[in-house]
Amino acid sequence: MTLHVPFEQFPKTVESMLQTKNVFVAPQGRGALVTAADSLKGFMIVCHADLPVAQVKTKLTRSGLEVFEGAWKLSDEVDPDAEGRGDFYIAAVAYKSADTMPGVWVDAHRTLPTQVQVLRAMYEEFRATGELPEVSFEEFVRLSEPNVVVVAPNEIQSFLDKKPES
């Protein structure tokens, strides 16, 4: 069972409903996700604070709570906004192509990829689809003059948060 409360009420609610002073804070969008739980009862208190993580930690500590990094999530809890999505990283590569316009290649990764991993995935895909002649990976990188950008889950959320509701 999960109780969602406003950030301002979070410390008092934890104090009155849980037998712990331990709370967890994790970045979420431009703010922070704050959780506290009684794992034996399967009861959790959650709030979102529209403040920087450092400021959230300071306010919670001043209210007498002990703050840790992380977030509680009950195994049977379903987040309808994230169902089937999970956190992911978007990788985009702008590259010199044979056309008059530069090429753009986009991929998604479940963990933070390195630039080499992104370029290797692009190279392998181009080889598999026949879009790339017989060249080595090193030659491919040299000829394509790639510019790799990786967008993290919190950055993706930040972009979404800046959009007006439609």
Secondary structure, DSSP 8 states (H G I E B T S, - for coil): -EEE--GGGHHHHHHHH-S--EEEEEEETTEEEEEEEETTTTEEEEEEESS-HHHHHHHHHHTT-EEEES----TT---TTTTTT---EEEEEEE--SSSS-EEEEEEESS---HHHHHHHHHHHHHHHT-S-S--HHHHHHHH--EEEEE-HHHHHHHHHTS---
